Amino acid sequence: MKDLILLEGIEVPAALGVSKAERDMRRPVLIDLELGVSLERAGRSDRLADTLDYAQIYRTVEEVAGTREHRLVEALAERLATALLSSYPIESCTVSVRKFAPVAGHLRHAGVRISRSK
């Protein structure tokens, strides 16, 4: 599969962190998605029905990130990949999750990138 839908810079609040206090803060995380799906039909038809609806995918990301506590960015990424692969007709996905300012000092983000497929 060489076709990809790219959704980059998704920013949603998440209960993410090792400590309970950190999870309670519900700080935003930055998520990028690469969804492996054939785009040939949509490219020919120019119809939304022949591709993935970005708004629906965003809502899935928002729901997974926001309705459950996650201790690790790895766990959040895995849960996102599982939800996307089971909810949409995609063959593969790459999920990047970055947490803002995870430690004191000059570190803008810390995160992970995982790839999963059916």
Secondary structure as UniProt FT lines:
FT   STRAND          4..16
FT   HELIX           20..24
FT   STRAND          27..36
FT   HELIX           40..45
FT   HELIX           48..50
FT   HELIX           54..66
FT   STRAND          69..70
FT   HELIX           73..87
FT   STRAND          92..100
FT   STRAND          109..117
//
